[in-house]
């Protein structure tokens, strides 16, 4: 960024998908690995340096904007939508054509592996016992602890094509996002909203998407997640209502016009 500032005359806009220092700090709070604290401090220095050199920094939600201003209120930062859709398909949710729970997330990203292992250990066995719902696990770079899972009901898909992923979104009843740590708006949550599939997640998964808790199950306790999943899995009205709300929310907040209204000040 120093090189660019010396040689460029235009505005410099820095986009950070999430705050690395915050995500690593949250991982430390679960693992208590002191090496993570040092890593978090290094990222904090790097990220704040970049933001102070830029004319404007963009982040996907007010969560990051507020966290940055707690560090330094003078840093120019703006919350924008990270995901933009040009077209919207009207999805009619029919429960009888759908079965199962769906997790989507690459396993090269630590929070995804932690989420799936926690879900399999603390939540899914009881959910399967009550609902017999299969659990589809989608994501590239799945390690052996995922690919070797023998738990009844679990179907490990690993990496899939975009076409197969779209089919899974339309064939499953609920998308589960049981993240225990992370930072920023989660792409898998926005994608599930777009495809109109009801979502069950944690406060980390819902982070940065204002108002999502009004039409999405957001719980952090394993027992509460079990009860909520079992309560809605065969409840057609609840599932349909959630699907409709998902699609309406995406149209309102993740369209091209919605994003342009936020960023046009920097570009016009």
C-alpha positions as CSV (number, residue, x, y, z in Angstrom):
1,X,0.0,0.0,0.0
2,X,3.0,2.3,0.6
3,X,4.1,1.7,-3.0
4,X,0.6,2.6,-4.3
5,X,0.3,5.7,-2.2
6,X,3.6,7.0,-3.6
7,X,2.8,6.4,-7.2
8,X,-1.0,6.6,-7.6
9,X,-3.3,9.7,-7.7
10,X,-6.7,8.0,-7.2
11,X,-8.4,7.0,-4.0
12,X,-7.1,3.9,-2.2
13,X,-9.9,1.7,-1.0
14,X,-9.0,-1.3,1.2
15,X,-11.5,-4.2,1.5
16,X,-11.2,-6.5,4.4
17,X,-13.4,-9.6,4.2
18,X,-13.2,-10.0,8.0
19,X,-11.0,-8.9,10.8
20,X,-8.3,-11.5,11.1
21,X,-7.1,-10.3,14.6
22,X,-10.7,-10.7,15.9
23,X,-11.2,-14.1,14.4
24,X,-7.9,-15.4,15.9
25,X,-8.6,-13.8,19.2
26,X,-12.0,-15.7,19.4
27,X,-10.2,-18.9,18.5
28,X,-7.9,-18.3,21.4
29,X,-10.9,-17.9,23.7
30,X,-12.0,-21.4,22.9
31,X,-8.6,-23.2,22.6
32,X,-6.5,-21.1,25.2
33,X,-3.5,-21.6,22.9
34,X,-1.3,-18.6,23.8
35,X,0.4,-18.7,20.3
36,X,-2.9,-17.4,18.9
37,X,-2.8,-14.3,21.1
38,X,0.6,-13.4,19.6
39,X,-0.7,-14.1,16.1
40,X,-3.8,-11.9,16.9
41,X,-1.6,-9.0,18.0
42,X,0.5,-9.2,14.8
43,X,-2.7,-9.1,12.6
44,X,-4.0,-6.2,14.6
45,X,-0.9,-4.2,13.8
46,X,-1.0,-5.1,10.1
47,X,-4.7,-4.5,9.6
48,X,-4.8,-1.1,11.4
49,X,-1.7,0.0,9.5
50,X,-3.4,-0.8,6.1
51,X,-6.7,0.9,7.1
52,X,-4.9,4.1,8.3
53,X,-3.1,4.3,4.9
54,X,-6.3,3.9,2.9
55,X,-8.8,6.7,2.0
56,X,-11.6,4.3,2.9
57,X,-11.9,0.8,4.2
58,X,-14.9,-1.5,3.5
59,X,-16.0,-4.3,5.7
60,X,-19.1,-6.6,5.3
61,X,-21.0,-5.4,8.5
62,X,-21.3,-2.9,11.2
63,X,-19.7,-5.4,13.6
64,X,-16.3,-4.8,12.0
65,X,-17.0,-1.1,11.6
66,X,-17.7,-0.7,15.3
67,X,-14.7,-2.9,16.3
68,X,-12.4,-0.7,14.2
69,X,-13.8,2.5,15.7
70,X,-13.2,1.1,19.2
71,X,-9.5,0.9,18.3
72,X,-9.4,4.3,16.5
73,X,-12.5,6.4,15.8
74,X,-10.5,8.4,13.1
75,X,-10.1,5.4,10.8
76,X,-12.4,5.9,7.8
77,X,-14.4,2.7,7.5
78,X,-17.8,1.8,6.1
79,X,-19.9,-1.3,6.3
80,X,-20.9,-2.6,2.9
81,X,-22.6,-5.8,1.6
82,X,-20.1,-8.5,0.8
83,X,-22.3,-10.5,-1.5
84,X,-24.3,-9.1,-4.4
85,X,-26.9,-10.8,-6.5
86,X,-28.2,-9.5,-9.9
87,X,-31.1,-12.0,-10.3
88,X,-33.4,-13.6,-7.8
89,X,-35.2,-16.9,-8.3
90,X,-38.6,-17.3,-6.6
91,X,-38.2,-20.5,-4.7
92,X,-41.4,-22.3,-3.6
93,X,-40.5,-24.3,-0.5
94,X,-42.2,-27.8,-0.5
95,X,-41.4,-29.8,2.5
96,X,-42.3,-33.2,1.0
97,X,-39.7,-32.7,-1.7
98,X,-36.9,-32.1,0.9
99,X,-35.1,-34.1,3.4
100,X,-32.1,-33.6,5.6
101,X,-29.7,-31.0,7.1
102,X,-27.0,-29.3,5.1
103,X,-23.6,-27.9,6.1
104,X,-21.5,-26.0,3.5
105,X,-18.0,-24.8,4.2
106,X,-14.4,-25.4,3.0
107,X,-12.3,-27.3,5.6
108,X,-9.2,-25.2,4.8
109,X,-10.8,-22.7,7.2
110,X,-10.5,-23.8,10.8
111,X,-13.8,-22.6,12.1
112,X,-15.7,-24.9,9.7
113,X,-13.9,-28.0,10.9
114,X,-14.6,-27.1,14.5
115,X,-18.2,-26.4,13.8
116,X,-18.9,-29.8,12.1
117,X,-17.0,-31.8,14.7
118,X,-18.9,-30.0,17.5
119,X,-22.2,-30.5,15.7
120,X,-21.5,-34.2,15.2
121,X,-20.4,-34.7,18.8
122,X,-23.0,-32.7,20.7
123,X,-26.0,-32.1,18.5
124,X,-26.6,-34.4,15.5
125,X,-26.9,-37.9,17.2
126,X,-29.9,-36.7,19.2
127,X,-31.4,-34.9,16.2
128,X,-31.0,-38.1,14.1
129,X,-32.5,-40.2,16.8
130,X,-35.7,-38.0,16.8
131,X,-36.0,-37.0,13.1
132,X,-34.0,-39.5,11.1
133,X,-32.8,-36.5,9.1
134,X,-29.6,-37.2,7.0
135,X,-26.8,-34.7,7.4
136,X,-25.0,-33.7,4.2
137,X,-21.5,-32.3,4.7
138,X,-20.2,-30.2,1.8
139,X,-16.8,-28.6,1.6
140,X,-13.4,-28.9,-0.1
141,X,-10.2,-30.1,1.6
142,X,-12.1,-32.4,4.1
143,X,-9.5,-34.0,6.4
144,X,-9.7,-37.7,7.3
145,X,-11.6,-37.0,10.5
146,X,-14.4,-35.8,8.3
147,X,-14.0,-38.3,5.3
148,X,-13.8,-41.3,7.7
149,X,-17.0,-40.4,9.7
150,X,-19.1,-43.5,10.2
151,X,-21.9,-41.9,12.2
152,X,-25.3,-43.1,11.1
153,X,-27.1,-40.6,8.9
154,X,-24.0,-38.6,7.8
155,X,-23.3,-38.2,4.1
156,X,-19.9,-36.6,3.4
157,X,-20.0,-35.1,0.0
158,X,-16.7,-33.1,0.1
159,X,-16.1,-30.8,-2.8
160,X,-19.1,-30.6,-5.2
161,X,-19.8,-28.6,-8.4
162,X,-21.8,-25.4,-8.3
163,X,-24.7,-27.3,-10.0
164,X,-24.7,-30.0,-7.4
165,X,-24.5,-27.5,-4.5
166,X,-27.6,-25.7,-5.9
167,X,-29.4,-29.0,-6.0
168,X,-28.5,-29.7,-2.4
169,X,-29.8,-26.3,-1.3
170,X,-33.1,-27.2,-3.0
171,X,-33.3,-30.8,-1.7
172,X,-32.5,-30.2,2.0
173,X,-34.9,-28.8,4.6
174,X,-32.5,-26.9,6.8
175,X,-29.0,-25.4,6.5
176,X,-27.0,-25.7,9.7
177,X,-24.2,-23.3,10.5
178,X,-22.9,-24.2,14.0
179,X,-19.9,-22.0,14.1
180,X,-18.3,-21.4,17.5
181,X,-15.8,-18.8,16.4
182,X,-15.0,-16.7,13.3
183,X,-15.4,-13.1,12.3
184,X,-17.4,-11.1,9.7
185,X,-20.5,-12.0,7.6
186,X,-20.5,-15.6,6.7
187,X,-20.9,-16.4,3.0
188,X,-22.5,-19.7,3.7
189,X,-25.3,-17.9,5.6
190,X,-25.9,-15.4,2.8
191,X,-25.9,-18.2,0.3
192,X,-28.5,-20.1,2.3
193,X,-30.6,-17.0,2.5
194,X,-30.4,-16.6,-1.3
195,X,-31.6,-20.1,-1.9
196,X,-34.5,-19.8,0.5
197,X,-33.5,-22.7,2.8
198,X,-34.3,-22.2,6.5
199,X,-31.3,-21.7,8.6
200,X,-30.2,-22.8,12.1
201,X,-27.1,-21.1,13.3
202,X,-25.2,-19.6,16.2
203,X,-24.6,-16.0,17.1
204,X,-21.2,-16.2,15.4
205,X,-22.9,-17.5,12.2
206,X,-25.6,-14.7,12.3
207,X,-23.0,-12.0,13.0
208,X,-23.3,-8.9,10.9
209,X,-26.6,-9.7,9.3
210,X,-28.9,-7.3,11.0
211,X,-32.4,-8.6,11.9
212,X,-31.6,-12.2,10.8
213,X,-32.7,-13.5,14.2
214,X,-36.3,-12.5,13.4
215,X,-36.7,-15.3,10.9
216,X,-33.7,-17.6,11.6
217,X,-33.0,-19.9,14.6
218,X,-30.0,-18.4,16.4
219,X,-28.8,-20.4,19.5
220,X,-25.4,-21.1,21.0
221,X,-26.3,-23.9,23.4
222,X,-26.1,-27.5,22.0
223,X,-29.3,-28.6,23.8
224,X,-31.2,-25.5,22.5
225,X,-30.0,-26.2,19.0
226,X,-31.2,-29.8,19.3
227,X,-34.7,-28.7,20.4
228,X,-35.0,-26.0,17.8
229,X,-34.0,-28.3,14.9
230,X,-36.3,-31.0,16.0
231,X,-39.2,-28.6,16.5
232,X,-39.0,-27.1,13.0
233,X,-37.8,-30.1,11.0
234,X,-41.4,-31.4,10.4
235,X,-43.2,-28.1,10.8
236,X,-44.2,-27.1,7.3
237,X,-45.6,-23.7,8.2
238,X,-42.4,-22.6,10.1
239,X,-40.2,-23.8,7.3
240,X,-42.2,-22.1,4.6
241,X,-42.3,-18.8,6.5
242,X,-38.5,-18.9,7.1
243,X,-37.9,-19.6,3.4
244,X,-40.1,-16.6,2.3
245,X,-38.4,-14.3,4.8
246,X,-34.9,-15.4,3.6
247,X,-35.7,-14.5,0.0
248,X,-37.3,-11.2,0.9
249,X,-34.3,-10.2,3.0
250,X,-31.8,-11.0,0.3
251,X,-33.7,-8.9,-2.3
252,X,-33.8,-6.0,0.0
253,X,-30.2,-6.0,1.3
254,X,-28.0,-7.9,-1.3
255,X,-29.0,-6.4,-4.6
256,X,-26.8,-4.3,-6.9
257,X,-28.7,-1.2,-6.2
258,X,-28.5,-1.7,-2.4
259,X,-24.7,-2.0,-2.5
260,X,-24.2,0.9,-5.0
261,X,-26.2,3.2,-2.7
262,X,-23.5,2.6,0.0
263,X,-20.4,2.9,-2.1
264,X,-21.3,5.5,-4.7
265,X,-19.9,8.3,-2.6
266,X,-16.4,6.9,-3.1
267,X,-16.8,6.4,-6.9
268,X,-19.0,9.1,-8.4
